[in-house]
Amino acid sequence: MSNNSSITTAKILIVDDNPLSRMTAIDLLSLDGYEVLEADSESIIFDSVTRQQPDLILLDVMIGSVDSFAFCRQLKKDYRTANIPIVLTTLTDSRESRIKAMEAGGDDILLKPLNRIELSTRVKSLINQKRLNDGLDQTEQVLFTIAKAVDSRSVSNGSSVRVASLVKSFAEYLNLTPEETDDLSFAAHLHDIGTIAIPDAIVLKTGGLTAKEKDIIRQHVLIGEEICQPLRNRSGVLPIIRHHHERWDGTGYPDGLSGDNIPYLAQIFQIIDIYDALTSDRPHKKAYAPAEALKIIVEETKKGWRNPQLIEDFTAFICSQEQ
């Protein structure tokens, strides 16, 4: 990545009119070494954001006279604050809240009381994403903006951020080069960009897909590769976008590659993408626990779909994360 600033020097603005909630968030974020700012009224909030330029805003959805969703939209429309990630916090984990957060331009939503590990992971991922975006050229900025819009189409909004965080950690676990890690991080944000050409009726369908619909949705990897062709000095990202749905036994798409003919980074990325899908809530299913998700992935490996050695490495990696 082009920005060498330490993640621990990041500034985070907490916007919450509950002193106890602010204190809890401050305590949790301070453990990671962040500089934490506070605001609890509308005038102070906007002044703090424009003047302090925080790296991330933790915004409660229930603040007295402040309409948090309207305020979020205001920040996202202002060129001075549009690129600052906003995480909305709420006491109610409902589909309605998530939809309102997405419509307001929120980057993520967290349930109160805040979970230490979840907060730390999401905040670190979003700040990494912001600093990555700050270093992008104009073409890359456009592609990332499109990709974010694609990521916001469903209630699983924020998937790319979770995948980016997990793929970076797994890449470090595998001792990949910085260039390979960067390619995987870029792919986390851009891999599904091709679904922008797929109708909502198919992408958001909660039931089973017809054979024709499956053929249409499989085109997204080819469309994504074509959209991302202008990426300069990022040619390593394109094979990940094209081949992250191939299978070890050759039954995947779009080219039916098998074994080591599948680009190694595409194999790595596929596992992370599948694991995130299994461990996240989706319209048609509840999230699986990590152990359940690993069991499903191992079963798929026995069918011949995944690289057995890579699955062993991934299982060991997930187990190490939980210790």
C-alpha positions in Angstrom: 0.0 0.0 0.0 1.2 3.5 -0.8 0.4 5.0 2.6 3.0 4.2 5.3 1.1 5.8 8.2 0.7 3.5 11.2 -2.9 2.4 11.7 -2.6 3.2 15.5 -2.2 6.9 14.8 -5.7 7.1 13.3 -8.3 9.5 14.7 -11.8 8.3 15.5 -14.7 10.5 16.3 -17.4 9.1 18.6 -20.8 10.7 18.2 -23.2 9.7 20.9 -25.2 11.6 23.5 -24.9 8.8 26.1 -21.8 9.5 28.2 -21.6 5.8 29.3 -21.7 4.6 25.7 -19.0 7.1 24.7 -16.8 6.0 27.6 -17.2 2.3 26.7 -16.3 3.0 23.1 -13.3 5.1 24.1 -12.0 2.4 26.4 -12.3 -0.2 23.7 -10.7 1.9 21.0 -7.9 3.1 23.2 -6.8 -0.4 23.6 -5.8 -0.3 19.9 -4.0 3.0 20.4 -6.4 5.2 18.4 -6.7 9.0 19.1 -10.4 9.2 20.2 -12.5 12.4 19.8 -16.0 13.0 21.2 -19.1 14.9 20.1 -22.6 14.9 21.5 -24.5 17.8 19.8 -25.3 18.7 16.2 -23.3 21.9 15.9 -20.3 20.3 17.6 -20.5 17.2 15.4 -20.3 18.9 12.1 -17.6 21.3 13.3 -15.6 18.4 14.7 -15.8 16.4 11.5 -14.8 19.3 9.1 -12.1 20.6 11.4 -10.6 17.4 12.8 -11.0 15.3 9.7 -11.2 12.0 11.6 -10.2 8.7 9.9 -13.5 7.1 11.0 -16.8 8.2 12.7 -18.7 6.0 15.2 -22.2 7.4 14.9 -25.1 6.3 17.2 -28.5 6.1 15.5 -30.4 7.6 18.5 -29.0 11.1 19.3 -31.6 13.4 20.8 -32.5 16.1 18.3 -30.1 14.8 15.6 -31.4 12.6 12.7 -28.3 10.4 12.5 -29.3 8.9 9.1 -29.8 12.4 7.6 -26.5 13.6 9.1 -24.8 10.5 7.6 -26.2 11.5 4.2 -25.0 15.0 4.7 -21.5 13.9 5.4 -21.4 11.6 2.4 -22.5 14.4 0.1 -20.0 16.9 1.3 -16.7 16.7 -0.6 -14.7 17.5 2.5 -16.1 14.5 4.5 -17.4 12.1 1.8 -14.5 9.6 2.1 -14.6 9.3 5.9 -16.0 5.8 6.9 -19.1 6.0 9.1 -20.1 3.1 11.4 -23.6 3.4 12.8 -24.3 1.9 16.2 -27.7 0.7 17.3 -29.4 -1.2 20.0 -31.7 -3.0 17.5 -30.3 -5.5 15.0 -33.0 -5.4 12.4 -33.2 -5.6 8.6 -34.9 -2.2 8.7 -31.9 -0.6 10.5 -29.4 -2.1 8.1 -31.4 -0.9 5.1 -31.7 2.7 6.5 -27.9 2.6 7.2 -27.2 1.6 3.6 -29.5 4.1 2.1 -27.8 6.8 4.2 -24.4 5.8 2.9 -23.2 4.2 6.1 -20.2 1.9 5.7 -21.1 -0.5 8.4 -23.5 -1.0 11.4 -22.7 -2.5 14.8 -24.9 -3.7 17.6 -24.7 -2.3 21.1 -23.3 -3.2 23.5 -20.2 -3.1 21.4 -18.2 -6.3 21.1 -14.4 -5.7 21.6 -13.2 -8.0 18.8 -15.9 -7.1 16.3 -15.4 -3.3 16.9 -11.6 -3.6 16.6 -11.8 -5.7 13.4 -14.3 -3.5 11.6 -12.6 -0.2 12.6 -9.2 -1.4 11.5 -10.6 -2.7 8.2 -12.4 0.5 7.4 -9.4 2.7 8.2 -7.2 0.5 6.1 -9.8 0.9 3.3 -9.9 4.7 3.7 -6.1 4.9 3.5 -6.1 2.6 0.5 -8.7 4.8 -1.2 -6.7 7.9 -0.4 -3.8 6.5 -2.4 -5.8 5.4 -5.4 -5.5 7.1 -8.8 -8.6 8.5 -10.5 -9.4 5.3 -12.4 -9.1 3.2 -9.3 -11.3 5.7 -7.4 -14.0 5.3 -9.9 -13.8 1.5 -9.8 -13.9 1.4 -6.0 -16.9 3.7 -6.0 -18.7 1.4 -8.4 -17.7 -1.6 -6.3 -19.0 0.0 -3.1 -22.4 0.6 -4.8 -22.4 -3.1 -5.8 -21.6 -4.1 -2.2 -24.5 -2.0 -0.9 -27.1 -3.8 -3.0 -28.0 -6.4 -0.4 -28.4 -6.6 3.4 -24.9 -8.2 3.5 -23.5 -4.6 3.0 -19.9 -4.4 4.2 -18.9 -7.8 2.9 -15.9 -6.4 1.0 -14.5 -4.8 4.1 -14.8 -8.1 6.1 -13.2 -10.0 3.2 -10.4 -7.5 2.9 -9.5 -7.7 6.5 -9.6 -11.5 6.6 -7.7 -12.0 3.3 -4.9 -9.7 4.5 -4.5 -11.6 7.8 -4.5 -15.0 5.9 -2.0 -13.6 3.4 0.3 -12.7 6.2 -0.2 -16.1 7.8 0.9 -17.7 4.5 3.9 -15.3 4.2 2.8 -14.0 0.9 4.7 -11.0 -0.6 3.5 -7.5 -0.1 2.5 -7.3 -3.8 0.5 -10.5 -3.5 -1.2 -9.2 -0.4 -2.0 -5.9 -2.1 -3.6 -7.8 -5.1 -5.7 -9.8 -2.7 -6.8 -6.7 -0.9 -7.8 -5.0 -4.1 -9.7 -8.1 -5.2 -11.6 -8.0 -2.0 -13.2 -4.7 -3.0 -13.5 -5.4 -6.8 -14.2 -9.1 -7.2 -18.0 -8.8 -7.6 -18.0 -5.5 -9.5 -19.3 -7.4 -12.5 -22.6 -8.0 -10.8 -23.5 -4.4 -11.6 -24.6 -5.7 -15.0 -26.8 -8.5 -13.4 -30.5 -7.6 -12.7 -31.6 -7.2 -9.1 -34.2 -9.8 -9.6 -31.4 -12.4 -10.0 -28.7 -11.0 -7.6 -31.2 -10.5 -4.7 -33.3 -13.6 -5.4 -33.8 -15.5 -2.1 -35.0 -18.8 -3.7 -33.1 -21.2 -6.0 -31.9 -19.9 -9.3 -33.0 -21.4 -12.6 -30.4 -22.8 -15.1 -30.7 -19.6 -17.2 -30.3 -17.4 -14.2 -27.2 -19.3 -13.1 -25.7 -18.8 -16.6 -26.4 -15.1 -16.3 -24.9 -14.7 -12.9 -21.8 -16.6 -13.9 -21.1 -13.8 -16.4 -20.2 -11.4 -13.6 -16.6 -12.6 -13.4 -16.0 -11.9 -17.1 -17.8 -8.6 -16.9 -15.7 -7.7 -13.7 -12.5 -8.6 -15.5 -13.4 -6.4 -18.4 -14.4 -3.4 -16.2 -11.1 -3.7 -14.3 -8.9 -3.9 -17.3 -7.9 -0.2 -17.0 -6.2 -0.9 -13.6 -2.6 0.2 -14.1 0.1 -1.8 -12.3 -2.6 -4.1 -10.9 -2.6 -6.9 -13.5 -2.4 -9.4 -10.7 -5.9 -8.5 -9.6 -7.5 -9.6 -12.9 -6.9 -13.4 -12.6 -8.4 -13.3 -9.1 -11.6 -11.5 -10.4 -11.9 -13.9 -13.3 -11.1 -17.2 -11.6 -12.3 -17.0 -8.0 -15.2 -19.4 -8.8 -13.1 -22.1 -10.4 -13.0 -25.5 -8.6 -10.1 -27.8 -7.8 -11.7 -30.7 -9.8 -12.5 -28.5 -12.8 -16.3 -28.1 -12.3 -16.1 -24.4 -11.6 -16.4 -21.4 -14.0 -15.8 -19.5 -16.2 -13.0 -21.6 -17.7 -13.2 -25.0 -16.0 -9.6 -24.8 -14.7 -8.5 -27.5 -12.3 -5.7 -28.1 -9.7 -2.7 -25.8 -9.9 -3.9 -24.4 -13.2 -6.2 -22.2 -11.1 -4.1 -19.1 -10.1 -2.9 -19.5 -6.5 -4.2 -16.1 -5.4 -7.6 -16.9 -6.8 -7.7 -20.2 -4.8 -6.8 -18.2 -1.6 -9.4 -15.6 -2.3 -12.1 -18.1 -3.0 -11.8 -19.7 0.4 -12.0 -16.4 2.2 -15.0 -15.3 0.1 -16.8 -18.6 0.8 -16.0 -18.4 4.6 -17.3 -14.9 4.8 -20.5 -15.8 3.0 -21.1 -18.8 5.4 -20.4 -16.8 8.5 -22.5 -13.8 7.6 -26.3 -13.3 7.7 -27.9 -13.4 4.2 -31.6 -12.9 3.2 -32.0 -16.7 2.8 -30.0 -17.9 5.8 -28.6 -17.1 9.3 -24.8 -16.9 9.8 -23.0 -20.2 10.6 -20.6 -20.3 13.5 -16.9 -20.5 12.4 -16.7 -24.3 13.3 -19.8 -25.0 11.2 -18.5 -23.0 8.3 -15.2 -24.8 8.4 -17.0 -28.2 8.5 -19.0 -27.2 5.3 -15.8 -26.1 3.5 -14.0 -29.4 4.5 -17.0 -31.4 3.2 -16.8 -29.4 -0.1 -13.0 -30.2 -0.2 -13.8 -33.9 0.0 -16.1 -33.5 -3.0 -13.0 -32.2 -4.9 -13.9 -28.5 -5.0 -11.0 -27.0 -3.0 -7.2 -27.4 -2.7 -6.8 -29.8 0.2 -3.5 -28.3 1.4 -4.8 -24.8 1.3 -7.9 -25.9 3.3 -5.6 -27.4 6.0 -3.7 -24.1 6.1 -6.9 -22.1 6.3 -8.4 -24.3 9.1 -5.2 -23.8 11.1 -5.3 -20.1 10.5 -8.9 -19.7 11.7 -8.2 -21.8 14.8 -5.2 -19.6 15.5 -7.4 -16.5 15.3 -9.8 -17.8 17.9 -7.1 -18.5 20.5 
